[in-house]
Amino acid sequence: IFDEFVGTFHLMAKSLKVGHWSQDVFMGPLIDKTAVEKYIRFQEIAKREGAESLMRGKLLNQDQDGYYVSPSINIVDRFDPGSVYQKSEIFGPNVALFKVSDFDEAISQLNGTQYGLSSAIFTKDRALYEKAFEDLDVGLLNWNRTTNGASSRLPFGGTKKSGNHRPTAHYAPYYCVTPVSCLEDLTEFEGEIKLPGVSWPENI
């Protein structure tokens, strides 16, 4: 099953169109030259650490100015929390594929990273989704939806190096204000009404 998935994923990745936004593309350019250099460098780091390069990303020559690159895929045979490649955010179209023995191992590997912004689980089994919700150390979890396209109407933020446990979006104003609670009663004082167990002189 894993090999079938990898083959299908590879074919789909090769069909992705990269280019200018006006050309009906899947992906545009990276932000600058430094981002491209980092993207290429981390592919070398992955290879040096033993990952298998299934699809190598490279700089693309386009008619428009910009830092366009092709996607890359690495197959990682084992999870290593000390790996530079596995613990870094690359900010490029790179995917690392891990084969795990069961769902618990997948949860453990995801929680073993330094980041915890977003995760997605694709399954028809709601119990697996609920287990991921309980066990994953992330700020965003999507069920049968990709990790991009977060709603601004929901809290947005991550754990570990992906956030500070203070969600943004509509919650952002709370960063710079202090909530104050007030109870107000503008009715006239009614001396006849007494709380249970309370008594006071008649002349009050």
DRENNU-88934 format. One record per residue: residue number from 1; residue in one letter; x negated, y negated, z of N, C-alpha, C in turn. Coordinates in Angstrom, 3 decimals, decimal comma. Layout:
<sites>
SITE / NUM / A / X / Y / Z / X / Y / Z / X / Y / Z .
...
</sites>
This chain:
<sites>
SITE / 1 / I / -0,824 / 1,196 / 0,000 / 0,000 / 0,000 / 0,000 / -0,869 / -1,261 / 0,000 .
SITE / 2 / F / -1,932 / -1,223 / 0,806 / -2,820 / -2,384 / 0,872 / -3,450 / -2,658 / -0,487 .
SITE / 3 / D / -3,927 / -1,605 / -1,154 / -4,564 / -1,778 / -2,465 / -3,572 / -2,316 / -3,496 .
SITE / 4 / E / -2,316 / -1,841 / -3,428 / -1,291 / -2,334 / -4,360 / -1,031 / -3,823 / -4,119 .
SITE / 5 / F / -0,940 / -4,181 / -2,842 / -0,729 / -5,583 / -2,510 / -1,886 / -6,445 / -3,010 .
SITE / 6 / V / -3,116 / -5,986 / -2,773 / -4,290 / -6,746 / -3,196 / -4,293 / -6,929 / -4,711 .
SITE / 7 / G / -3,974 / -5,873 / -5,441 / -3,942 / -5,970 / -6,906 / -2,917 / -6,971 / -7,395 .
SITE / 8 / T / -1,713 / -6,896 / -6,833 / -0,654 / -7,833 / -7,220 / -1,020 / -9,260 / -6,845 .
SITE / 9 / F / -1,567 / -9,431 / -5,650 / -1,967 / -10,757 / -5,178 / -3,039 / -11,356 / -6,082 .
SITE / 10 / H / -3,978 / -10,525 / -6,494 / -5,057 / -10,964 / -7,376 / -4,509 / -11,436 / -8,727 .
SITE / 11 / L / -3,603 / -10,654 / -9,296 / -3,010 / -11,030 / -10,587 / -2,252 / -12,357 / -10,483 .
SITE / 12 / M / -1,523 / -12,527 / -9,406 / -0,770 / -13,767 / -9,220 / -1,708 / -14,954 / -9,040 .
SITE / 13 / A / -2,798 / -14,752 / -8,291 / -3,751 / -15,840 / -8,069 / -4,399 / -16,275 / -9,375 .
SITE / 14 / K / -4,677 / -15,324 / -10,253 / -5,306 / -15,655 / -11,536 / -4,366 / -16,422 / -12,455 .
SITE / 15 / S / -3,076 / -16,291 / -12,210 / -2,105 / -16,964 / -13,083 / -1,766 / -18,378 / -12,624 .
SITE / 16 / L / -2,279 / -18,788 / -11,468 / -1,958 / -20,116 / -10,954 / -2,571 / -21,209 / -11,830 .
SITE / 17 / K / -1,787 / -22,229 / -12,105 / -2,251 / -23,325 / -12,935 / -2,755 / -24,467 / -12,063 .
SITE / 18 / V / -3,985 / -24,877 / -12,306 / -4,616 / -25,960 / -11,561 / -4,795 / -27,151 / -12,484 .
SITE / 19 / G / -4,427 / -28,343 / -12,015 / -4,601 / -29,517 / -12,859 / -3,916 / -30,743 / -12,300 .
SITE / 20 / H / -3,708 / -31,723 / -13,156 / -3,093 / -32,985 / -12,768 / -1,614 / -32,778 / -12,461 .
SITE / 21 / W / -1,095 / -33,558 / -11,501 / 0,284 / -33,385 / -11,056 / 1,306 / -33,533 / -12,178 .
SITE / 22 / S / 0,964 / -34,273 / -13,220 / 1,908 / -34,519 / -14,314 / 2,041 / -33,339 / -15,264 .
SITE / 23 / Q / 1,252 / -32,289 / -15,056 / 1,213 / -31,160 / -15,988 / 1,940 / -29,925 / -15,473 .
SITE / 24 / D / 2,841 / -30,087 / -14,532 / 3,606 / -28,966 / -13,986 / 2,661 / -27,874 / -13,493 .
SITE / 25 / V / 1,837 / -28,215 / -12,500 / 0,811 / -27,305 / -11,996 / 1,180 / -26,787 / -10,611 .
SITE / 26 / F / 0,496 / -25,723 / -10,209 / 0,672 / -25,194 / -8,864 / -0,159 / -25,968 / -7,850 .
SITE / 27 / M / -1,342 / -26,408 / -8,259 / -2,268 / -27,053 / -7,336 / -3,052 / -28,145 / -8,027 .
SITE / 28 / G / -3,267 / -29,244 / -7,306 / -4,071 / -30,343 / -7,801 / -5,508 / -30,241 / -7,314 .
SITE / 29 / P / -6,231 / -31,365 / -7,298 / -7,645 / -31,349 / -6,927 / -7,864 / -31,367 / -5,421 .
SITE / 30 / L / -9,089 / -31,045 / -5,014 / -9,507 / -31,276 / -3,639 / -9,748 / -32,769 / -3,448 .
SITE / 31 / I / -9,966 / -33,193 / -2,200 / -9,975 / -34,619 / -1,914 / -11,224 / -35,334 / -2,414 .
SITE / 32 / D / -12,394 / -34,675 / -2,365 / -13,616 / -35,344 / -2,809 / -14,709 / -34,312 / -3,081 .
SITE / 33 / K / -15,891 / -34,823 / -3,466 / -17,017 / -33,958 / -3,806 / -17,469 / -33,136 / -2,611 .
SITE / 34 / T / -17,439 / -33,738 / -1,421 / -17,858 / -33,031 / -0,214 / -16,974 / -31,820 / 0,049 .
SITE / 35 / A / -15,670 / -31,961 / -0,196 / -14,742 / -30,845 / -0,013 / -15,062 / -29,704 / -0,966 .
SITE / 36 / V / -15,440 / -30,033 / -2,203 / -15,814 / -29,003 / -3,177 / -17,077 / -28,279 / -2,718 .
SITE / 37 / E / -18,060 / -29,047 / -2,272 / -19,310 / -28,438 / -1,812 / -19,067 / -27,503 / -0,631 .
SITE / 38 / K / -18,208 / -27,915 / 0,279 / -17,880 / -27,071 / 1,434 / -17,156 / -25,810 / 0,978 .
SITE / 39 / Y / -16,244 / -25,962 / 0,043 / -15,480 / -24,822 / -0,472 / -16,410 / -23,792 / -1,107 .
SITE / 40 / I / -17,347 / -24,239 / -1,932 / -18,290 / -23,331 / -2,588 / -19,240 / -22,721 / -1,559 .
SITE / 41 / R / -19,707 / -23,532 / -0,610 / -20,660 / -23,060 / 0,396 / -20,060 / -21,952 / 1,255 .
SITE / 42 / F / -18,793 / -22,078 / 1,604 / -18,189 / -21,065 / 2,463 / -17,964 / -19,745 / 1,737 .
SITE / 43 / Q / -17,906 / -19,767 / 0,448 / -17,856 / -18,499 / -0,281 / -19,184 / -17,755 / -0,147 .
SITE / 44 / E / -20,277 / -18,499 / -0,158 / -21,587 / -17,885 / 0,045 / -21,724 / -17,359 / 1,469 .
SITE / 45 / I / -21,189 / -18,112 / 2,422 / -21,230 / -17,670 / 3,819 / -20,435 / -16,374 / 3,984 .
SITE / 46 / A / -19,269 / -16,317 / 3,355 / -18,442 / -15,102 / 3,433 / -19,184 / -13,900 / 2,863 .
SITE / 47 / K / -19,832 / -14,101 / 1,729 / -20,588 / -13,014 / 1,102 / -21,743 / -12,568 / 1,993 .
SITE / 48 / R / -22,439 / -13,532 / 2,593 / -23,573 / -13,215 / 3,463 / -23,120 / -12,441 / 4,699 .
SITE / 49 / E / -21,900 / -12,685 / 5,134 / -21,384 / -11,998 / 6,318 / -20,691 / -10,686 / 5,979 .
SITE / 50 / G / -20,744 / -10,279 / 4,726 / -20,251 / -8,954 / 4,361 / -18,888 / -8,898 / 3,711 .
SITE / 51 / A / -18,244 / -10,047 / 3,470 / -16,940 / -10,036 / 2,811 / -17,107 / -9,699 / 1,329 .
SITE / 52 / E / -16,125 / -9,029 / 0,789 / -16,121 / -8,679 / -0,638 / -15,392 / -9,759 / -1,424 .
SITE / 53 / S / -16,056 / -10,330 / -2,407 / -15,451 / -11,375 / -3,224 / -14,608 / -10,743 / -4,323 .
SITE / 54 / L / -13,295 / -10,861 / -4,190 / -12,389 / -10,330 / -5,203 / -12,153 / -11,346 / -6,306 .
SITE / 55 / M / -12,173 / -12,610 / -5,946 / -11,978 / -13,692 / -6,911 / -12,810 / -14,876 / -6,454 .
SITE / 56 / R / -13,737 / -15,293 / -7,278 / -14,669 / -16,349 / -6,891 / -14,144 / -17,708 / -7,339 .
SITE / 57 / G / -14,072 / -18,642 / -6,420 / -13,660 / -19,995 / -6,750 / -14,811 / -20,793 / -7,323 .
SITE / 58 / K / -14,515 / -21,666 / -8,242 / -15,560 / -22,468 / -8,883 / -14,991 / -23,822 / -9,284 .
SITE / 59 / L / -15,889 / -24,742 / -9,564 / -15,499 / -26,069 / -10,017 / -14,971 / -25,979 / -11,442 .
SITE / 60 / L / -13,854 / -26,634 / -11,711 / -13,234 / -26,591 / -13,027 / -13,442 / -27,916 / -13,765 .
SITE / 61 / N / -13,659 / -27,816 / -15,059 / -13,751 / -29,006 / -15,901 / -12,365 / -29,314 / -16,448 .
SITE / 62 / Q / -11,862 / -30,496 / -16,125 / -10,532 / -30,903 / -16,546 / -10,614 / -32,201 / -17,345 .
SITE / 63 / D / -9,558 / -32,489 / -18,090 / -9,506 / -33,735 / -18,851 / -9,393 / -34,947 / -17,929 .
SITE / 64 / Q / -8,735 / -34,772 / -16,790 / -8,560 / -35,867 / -15,843 / -9,688 / -35,858 / -14,808 .
SITE / 65 / D / -9,985 / -37,029 / -14,280 / -10,963 / -37,123 / -13,208 / -10,404 / -36,467 / -11,948 .
SITE / 66 / G / -11,272 / -35,851 / -11,191 / -10,830 / -35,203 / -9,959 / -11,688 / -33,998 / -9,652 .
SITE / 67 / Y / -11,513 / -33,484 / -8,453 / -12,330 / -32,380 / -7,972 / -11,503 / -31,104 / -7,979 .
SITE / 68 / Y / -11,361 / -30,524 / -9,153 / -10,520 / -29,349 / -9,360 / -11,337 / -28,070 / -9,190 .
SITE / 69 / V / -10,769 / -27,105 / -8,470 / -11,428 / -25,814 / -8,276 / -10,426 / -24,692 / -8,505 .
SITE / 70 / S / -10,948 / -23,523 / -8,820 / -10,097 / -22,342 / -8,954 / -9,965 / -21,659 / -7,593 .
SITE / 71 / P / -8,897 / -20,884 / -7,383 / -8,718 / -20,184 / -6,099 / -9,762 / -19,103 / -5,891 .
SITE / 72 / S / -9,931 / -18,684 / -4,657 / -10,857 / -17,606 / -4,325 / -10,208 / -16,652 / -3,327 .
SITE / 73 / I / -10,600 / -15,377 / -3,410 / -10,075 / -14,342 / -2,519 / -11,239 / -13,508 / -1,993 .
SITE / 74 / N / -11,267 / -13,310 / -0,689 / -12,260 / -12,430 / -0,081 / -11,561 / -11,328 / 0,696 .
SITE / 75 / I / -12,080 / -10,106 / 0,589 / -11,584 / -8,990 / 1,384 / -12,552 / -8,775 / 2,538 .
SITE / 76 / V / -12,041 / -8,849 / 3,761 / -12,871 / -8,724 / 4,956 / -12,591 / -7,364 / 5,593 .
SITE / 77 / D / -13,634 / -6,569 / 5,790 / -13,409 / -5,206 / 6,282 / -13,199 / -5,130 / 7,784 .
SITE / 78 / R / -13,631 / -6,149 / 8,531 / -13,419 / -6,114 / 9,976 / -13,349 / -7,538 / 10,516 .
SITE / 79 / F / -12,572 / -7,705 / 11,561 / -12,448 / -9,012 / 12,197 / -13,637 / -9,248 / 13,115 .
SITE / 80 / D / -14,246 / -10,433 / 13,005 / -15,395 / -10,790 / 13,818 / -15,193 / -12,208 / 14,346 .
SITE / 81 / P / -14,860 / -12,362 / 15,642 / -14,629 / -13,700 / 16,184 / -15,865 / -14,585 / 16,156 .
SITE / 82 / G / -17,058 / -13,986 / 15,949 / -18,279 / -14,769 / 15,850 / -18,631 / -15,173 / 14,434 .
SITE / 83 / S / -17,849 / -14,738 / 13,470 / -18,105 / -15,042 / 12,063 / -17,893 / -16,523 / 11,786 .
SITE / 84 / V / -18,827 / -17,126 / 11,066 / -18,685 / -18,529 / 10,670 / -17,541 / -18,668 / 9,671 .
SITE / 85 / Y / -17,495 / -17,789 / 8,701 / -16,452 / -17,845 / 7,669 / -15,064 / -17,646 / 8,261 .
SITE / 86 / Q / -14,921 / -16,642 / 9,106 / -13,602 / -16,292 / 9,624 / -13,060 / -17,311 / 10,619 .
SITE / 87 / K / -13,920 / -18,069 / 11,284 / -13,451 / -18,991 / 12,313 / -13,404 / -20,446 / 11,846 .
SITE / 88 / S / -13,639 / -20,694 / 10,559 / -13,704 / -22,072 / 10,066 / -12,506 / -22,433 / 9,205 .
SITE / 89 / E / -12,134 / -23,705 / 9,242 / -11,126 / -24,236 / 8,329 / -11,850 / -24,758 / 7,090 .
SITE / 90 / I / -11,482 / -24,253 / 5,938 / -12,210 / -24,572 / 4,716 / -11,559 / -25,717 / 3,940 .
SITE / 91 / F / -10,260 / -25,874 / 4,052 / -9,512 / -26,891 / 3,315 / -9,719 / -26,751 / 1,808 .
SITE / 92 / G / -9,541 / -25,554 / 1,345 / -9,597 / -25,244 / -0,072 / -8,749 / -24,016 / -0,334 .
SITE / 93 / P / -8,519 / -23,674 / -1,606 / -7,634 / -22,551 / -1,953 / -8,313 / -21,199 / -1,777 .
SITE / 94 / N / -8,612 / -20,842 / -0,545 / -9,287 / -19,599 / -0,238 / -8,408 / -18,719 / 0,645 .
SITE / 95 / V / -8,370 / -17,434 / 0,333 / -7,600 / -16,473 / 1,121 / -8,522 / -15,337 / 1,543 .
SITE / 96 / A / -8,459 / -15,000 / 2,826 / -9,176 / -13,835 / 3,339 / -8,151 / -12,746 / 3,636 .
SITE / 97 / L / -8,343 / -11,570 / 3,088 / -7,426 / -10,454 / 3,286 / -8,042 / -9,447 / 4,257 .
SITE / 98 / F / -7,297 / -9,139 / 5,319 / -7,741 / -8,175 / 6,326 / -6,793 / -6,975 / 6,307 .
SITE / 99 / K / -7,334 / -5,798 / 6,408 / -6,520 / -4,595 / 6,540 / -6,497 / -4,195 / 8,003 .
SITE / 100 / V / -5,296 / -4,059 / 8,579 / -5,165 / -3,703 / 9,986 / -4,415 / -2,384 / 10,112 .
SITE / 101 / S / -4,591 / -1,755 / 11,271 / -3,961 / -0,448 / 11,478 / -2,510 / -0,572 / 11,920 .
SITE / 102 / D / -2,163 / -1,661 / 12,629 / -0,788 / -1,830 / 13,082 / -0,521 / -3,306 / 13,378 .
SITE / 103 / F / 0,708 / -3,596 / 13,775 / 1,132 / -4,976 / 13,995 / 0,414 / -5,603 / 15,186 .
SITE / 104 / D / 0,175 / -4,821 / 16,223 / -0,532 / -5,337 / 17,394 / -1,942 / -5,792 / 17,040 .
SITE / 105 / E / -2,592 / -5,052 / 16,155 / -3,939 / -5,449 / 15,735 / -3,893 / -6,753 / 14,943 .
SITE / 106 / A / -2,870 / -6,905 / 14,127 / -2,713 / -8,149 / 13,376 / -2,528 / -9,337 / 14,320 .
SITE / 107 / I / -1,691 / -9,169 / 15,339 / -1,471 / -10,225 / 16,330 / -2,781 / -10,562 / 17,039 .
SITE / 108 / S / -3,517 / -9,542 / 17,431 / -4,772 / -9,739 / 18,153 / -5,779 / -10,503 / 17,309 .
SITE / 109 / Q / -5,876 / -10,176 / 16,032 / -6,829 / -10,859 / 15,166 / -6,429 / -12,319 / 14,947 .
SITE / 110 / L / -5,154 / -12,550 / 14,757 / -4,701 / -13,936 / 14,573 / -4,968 / -14,769 / 15,822 .
SITE / 111 / N / -4,730 / -14,215 / 16,977 / -4,970 / -14,942 / 18,223 / -6,456 / -15,081 / 18,528 .
SITE / 112 / G / -7,295 / -14,314 / 17,849 / -8,733 / -14,363 / 18,082 / -9,432 / -15,505 / 17,380 .
SITE / 113 / T / -8,706 / -16,267 / 16,578 / -9,312 / -17,397 / 15,872 / -9,324 / -18,633 / 16,763 .
SITE / 114 / Q / -10,035 / -19,680 / 16,306 / -10,125 / -20,927 / 17,059 / -8,949 / -21,859 / 16,791 .
SITE / 115 / Y / -8,103 / -21,490 / 15,846 / -7,028 / -22,388 / 15,432 / -5,663 / -21,753 / 15,658 .
SITE / 116 / G / -4,654 / -22,604 / 15,759 / -3,312 / -22,089 / 16,002 / -2,240 / -23,038 / 15,518 .
SITE / 117 / L / -2,370 / -23,489 / 14,273 / -1,355 / -24,407 / 13,756 / -0,130 / -23,644 / 13,277 .
SITE / 118 / S / -0,299 / -22,817 / 12,266 / 0,869 / -22,230 / 11,618 / 0,630 / -20,775 / 11,234 .
SITE / 119 / S / 1,681 / -19,974 / 11,319 / 1,657 / -18,592 / 10,847 / 2,975 / -18,283 / 10,149 .
SITE / 120 / A / 2,934 / -17,286 / 9,287 / 4,138 / -16,844 / 8,597 / 4,180 / -15,320 / 8,622 .
SITE / 121 / I / 5,362 / -14,777 / 8,806 / 5,542 / -13,332 / 8,789 / 6,629 / -12,994 / 7,784 .
SITE / 122 / F / 6,333 / -12,020 / 6,931 / 7,289 / -11,601 / 5,910 / 7,723 / -10,169 / 6,225 .
SITE / 123 / T / 8,955 / -10,028 / 6,653 / 9,489 / -8,729 / 7,036 / 11,006 / -8,802 / 7,092 .
SITE / 124 / K / 11,653 / -7,652 / 6,905 / 13,099 / -7,560 / 7,099 / 13,444 / -7,202 / 8,543 .
SITE / 125 / D / 12,419 / -6,868 / 9,315 / 12,607 / -6,408 / 10,695 / 12,575 / -7,605 / 11,642 .
SITE / 126 / R / 13,733 / -7,980 / 12,156 / 13,787 / -9,131 / 13,050 / 12,989 / -8,890 / 14,335 .
SITE / 127 / A / 12,904 / -7,649 / 14,760 / 12,164 / -7,337 / 15,988 / 10,691 / -7,699 / 15,834 .
SITE / 128 / L / 10,121 / -7,482 / 14,649 / 8,729 / -7,853 / 14,415 / 8,567 / -9,369 / 14,446 .
SITE / 129 / Y / 9,519 / -10,069 / 13,859 / 9,478 / -11,539 / 13,896 / 9,544 / -12,042 / 15,334 .
SITE / 130 / E / 10,430 / -11,470 / 16,134 / 10,570 / -11,905 / 17,518 / 9,323 / -11,561 / 18,338 .
SITE / 131 / K / 8,677 / -10,443 / 18,020 / 7,430 / -10,084 / 18,698 / 6,340 / -11,099 / 18,337 .
SITE / 132 / A / 6,283 / -11,488 / 17,059 / 5,315 / -12,502 / 16,633 / 5,579 / -13,822 / 17,344 .
SITE / 133 / F / 6,858 / -14,166 / 17,491 / 7,225 / -15,400 / 18,186 / 6,745 / -15,377 / 19,635 .
SITE / 134 / E / 6,869 / -14,238 / 20,282 / 6,476 / -14,121 / 21,680 / 4,965 / -14,061 / 21,856 .
SITE / 135 / D / 4,266 / -13,400 / 20,935 / 2,855 / -13,075 / 21,163 / 1,860 / -13,988 / 20,454 .
SITE / 136 / L / 2,248 / -14,616 / 19,350 / 1,294 / -15,441 / 18,605 / 1,063 / -16,781 / 19,293 .
SITE / 137 / D / -0,179 / -17,195 / 19,349 / -0,544 / -18,481 / 19,954 / -0,638 / -19,534 / 18,856 .
SITE / 138 / V / 0,522 / -19,946 / 18,361 / 0,588 / -20,944 / 17,291 / 1,693 / -21,946 / 17,601 .
SITE / 139 / G / 1,631 / -23,087 / 16,937 / 2,653 / -24,104 / 17,130 / 3,810 / -23,989 / 16,163 .
SITE / 140 / L / 3,592 / -23,337 / 15,020 / 4,622 / -23,181 / 13,997 / 4,660 / -21,724 / 13,548 .
SITE / 141 / L / 5,841 / -21,164 / 13,463 / 5,987 / -19,789 / 12,981 / 7,164 / -19,722 / 12,024 .
SITE / 142 / N / 6,898 / -19,266 / 10,803 / 7,944 / -19,159 / 9,788 / 8,247 / -17,695 / 9,502 .
SITE / 143 / W / 9,524 / -17,412 / 9,334 / 9,966 / -16,052 / 9,009 / 10,423 / -16,031 / 7,553 .
SITE / 144 / N / 9,732 / -15,236 / 6,752 / 10,015 / -15,108 / 5,319 / 9,940 / -16,452 / 4,594 .
SITE / 145 / R / 9,082 / -17,323 / 5,075 / 8,771 / -18,595 / 4,438 / 7,266 / -18,824 / 4,565 .
SITE / 146 / T / 6,692 / -19,515 / 3,581 / 5,267 / -19,786 / 3,633 / 4,957 / -20,798 / 4,734 .
SITE / 147 / T / 3,684 / -21,007 / 4,991 / 3,287 / -21,897 / 6,078 / 3,334 / -23,368 / 5,694 .
SITE / 148 / N / 3,483 / -23,680 / 4,420 / 3,539 / -25,090 / 4,021 / 4,989 / -25,578 / 4,032 .
SITE / 149 / G / 5,159 / -26,879 / 3,858 / 6,501 / -27,438 / 3,792 / 7,194 / -27,519 / 5,129 .
SITE / 150 / A / 6,460 / -27,869 / 6,196 / 7,066 / -27,987 / 7,522 / 8,087 / -29,122 / 7,547 .
SITE / 151 / S / 9,174 / -28,931 / 8,274 / 10,226 / -29,936 / 8,374 / 9,839 / -31,020 / 9,368 .
SITE / 152 / S / 10,014 / -32,288 / 8,972 / 9,722 / -33,398 / 9,879 / 10,790 / -33,546 / 10,954 .
SITE / 153 / R / 11,871 / -32,806 / 10,838 / 12,916 / -32,847 / 11,857 / 12,632 / -31,898 / 13,016 .
SITE / 154 / L / 11,569 / -31,106 / 12,878 / 11,194 / -30,157 / 13,923 / 9,875 / -30,584 / 14,552 .
SITE / 155 / P / 9,589 / -30,136 / 15,764 / 8,281 / -30,428 / 16,360 / 7,165 / -29,898 / 15,467 .
SITE / 156 / F / 6,082 / -30,662 / 15,345 / 4,958 / -30,255 / 14,501 / 3,675 / -30,392 / 15,305 .
SITE / 157 / G / 2,978 / -29,306 / 15,490 / 1,721 / -29,329 / 16,220 / 1,247 / -27,923 / 16,476 .
SITE / 158 / G / -0,034 / -27,797 / 16,808 / -0,586 / -26,469 / 17,000 / -1,253 / -26,305 / 18,347 .
SITE / 159 / T / -1,904 / -25,165 / 18,511 / -2,616 / -24,845 / 19,740 / -4,112 / -24,770 / 19,437 .
SITE / 160 / K / -4,879 / -24,614 / 20,481 / -6,341 / -24,515 / 20,369 / -6,885 / -25,709 / 19,576 .
SITE / 161 / K / -7,730 / -25,497 / 18,565 / -8,308 / -26,614 / 17,816 / -7,342 / -27,212 / 16,797 .
SITE / 162 / S / -6,140 / -26,700 / 16,732 / -5,143 / -27,218 / 15,791 / -4,180 / -28,207 / 16,444 .
SITE / 163 / G / -4,434 / -28,583 / 17,681 / -3,520 / -29,519 / 18,316 / -3,816 / -29,675 / 19,788 .
SITE / 164 / N / -2,953 / -30,393 / 20,455 / -3,135 / -30,655 / 21,885 / -1,872 / -30,336 / 22,678 .
SITE / 165 / H / -1,027 / -29,479 / 22,118 / 0,231 / -29,079 / 22,753 / 1,222 / -30,248 / 22,854 .
SITE / 166 / R / 0,994 / -31,284 / 22,057 / 1,927 / -32,402 / 22,003 / 2,449 / -32,496 / 20,575 .
SITE / 167 / P / 3,628 / -32,002 / 20,311 / 4,139 / -31,981 / 18,946 / 4,403 / -33,381 / 18,399 .
SITE / 168 / T / 4,179 / -33,528 / 17,094 / 4,434 / -34,818 / 16,451 / 5,833 / -34,830 / 15,854 .
SITE / 169 / A / 5,984 / -35,355 / 14,645 / 7,286 / -35,566 / 14,004 / 8,142 / -36,461 / 14,905 .
SITE / 170 / H / 9,382 / -36,098 / 15,187 / 10,272 / -36,943 / 15,983 / 9,809 / -37,072 / 17,431 .
SITE / 171 / Y / 8,870 / -36,229 / 17,859 / 8,396 / -36,277 / 19,237 / 7,246 / -37,272 / 19,419 .
SITE / 172 / A / 6,699 / -37,810 / 18,321 / 5,533 / -38,683 / 18,395 / 5,731 / -39,925 / 19,264 .
SITE / 173 / P / 6,920 / -40,577 / 19,293 / 7,064 / -41,769 / 20,150 / 6,786 / -41,510 / 21,627 .
SITE / 174 / Y / 6,936 / -40,262 / 22,068 / 6,712 / -39,961 / 23,479 / 5,239 / -40,065 / 23,870 .
SITE / 175 / Y / 4,334 / -40,180 / 22,881 / 2,925 / -40,337 / 23,191 / 2,640 / -41,684 / 23,846 .
SITE / 176 / C / 3,447 / -42,699 / 23,538 / 3,120 / -44,064 / 23,965 / 4,219 / -44,688 / 24,823 .
SITE / 177 / V / 5,099 / -43,887 / 25,359 / 6,135 / -44,404 / 26,253 / 6,218 / -43,530 / 27,491 .
SITE / 178 / T / 6,809 / -44,073 / 28,551 / 7,047 / -43,315 / 29,774 / 8,548 / -43,245 / 30,015 .
SITE / 179 / P / 9,132 / -42,069 / 30,002 / 10,575 / -41,969 / 30,241 / 10,939 / -42,459 / 31,640 .
SITE / 180 / V / 12,010 / -43,232 / 31,738 / 12,520 / -43,713 / 33,023 / 13,983 / -43,317 / 33,128 .
SITE / 181 / S / 14,349 / -42,652 / 34,206 / 15,737 / -42,227 / 34,408 / 16,442 / -43,187 / 35,363 .
SITE / 182 / C / 17,675 / -43,559 / 35,031 / 18,458 / -44,458 / 35,873 / 19,862 / -43,883 / 36,076 .
SITE / 183 / L / 20,378 / -43,994 / 37,293 / 21,775 / -43,671 / 37,581 / 22,452 / -44,964 / 38,015 .
SITE / 184 / E / 23,534 / -45,364 / 37,361 / 24,198 / -46,631 / 37,645 / 25,671 / -46,393 / 37,996 .
SITE / 185 / D / 26,157 / -47,141 / 38,996 / 27,563 / -47,067 / 39,389 / 28,035 / -48,492 / 39,679 .
SITE / 186 / L / 28,876 / -49,024 / 38,840 / 29,341 / -50,403 / 38,971 / 30,717 / -50,507 / 39,616 .
SITE / 187 / T / 31,230 / -49,408 / 40,154 / 32,550 / -49,460 / 40,799 / 32,438 / -50,116 / 42,170 .
SITE / 188 / E / 33,582 / -50,654 / 42,663 / 33,606 / -51,283 / 43,979 / 33,427 / -50,238 / 45,078 .
SITE / 189 / F / 32,808 / -50,655 / 46,176 / 32,631 / -49,745 / 47,304 / 33,983 / -49,432 / 47,935 .
SITE / 190 / E / 34,255 / -48,172 / 48,134 / 35,507 / -47,732 / 48,729 / 35,192 / -47,066 / 50,068 .
SITE / 191 / G / 35,445 / -47,804 / 51,151 / 35,107 / -47,305 / 52,478 / 35,930 / -46,115 / 52,919 .
SITE / 192 / E / 37,107 / -45,949 / 52,308 / 37,956 / -44,833 / 52,737 / 37,394 / -43,481 / 52,297 .
SITE / 193 / I / 36,611 / -43,515 / 51,249 / 36,096 / -42,253 / 50,720 / 34,811 / -41,900 / 51,455 .
SITE / 194 / K / 34,804 / -40,748 / 52,082 / 33,630 / -40,304 / 52,826 / 33,169 / -38,943 / 52,309 .
SITE / 195 / L / 31,863 / -38,763 / 52,308 / 31,318 / -37,467 / 51,937 / 31,583 / -36,467 / 53,047 .
SITE / 196 / P / 31,695 / -35,198 / 52,744 / 31,920 / -34,180 / 53,784 / 30,803 / -34,212 / 54,825 .
SITE / 197 / G / 31,197 / -34,214 / 56,093 / 30,216 / -34,173 / 57,164 / 29,598 / -35,508 / 57,508 .
SITE / 198 / V / 30,108 / -36,603 / 56,901 / 29,561 / -37,932 / 57,174 / 30,641 / -38,791 / 57,818 .
SITE / 199 / S / 30,291 / -39,532 / 58,872 / 31,236 / -40,441 / 59,508 / 30,511 / -41,715 / 59,890 .
SITE / 200 / W / 31,217 / -42,841 / 59,888 / 30,625 / -44,110 / 60,301 / 31,691 / -44,953 / 60,970 .
SITE / 201 / P / 31,281 / -45,962 / 61,777 / 32,263 / -46,781 / 62,510 / 33,278 / -47,423 / 61,580 .
SITE / 202 / E / 34,479 / -47,653 / 62,094 / 35,559 / -48,205 / 61,294 / 35,272 / -49,622 / 60,812 .
SITE / 203 / N / 34,421 / -50,376 / 61,536 / 34,207 / -51,766 / 61,165 / 33,150 / -51,955 / 60,077 .
SITE / 204 / I / 32,633 / -50,894 / 59,495 / 31,667 / -51,010 / 58,401 / 32,418 / -51,360 / 57,111 .
</sites>
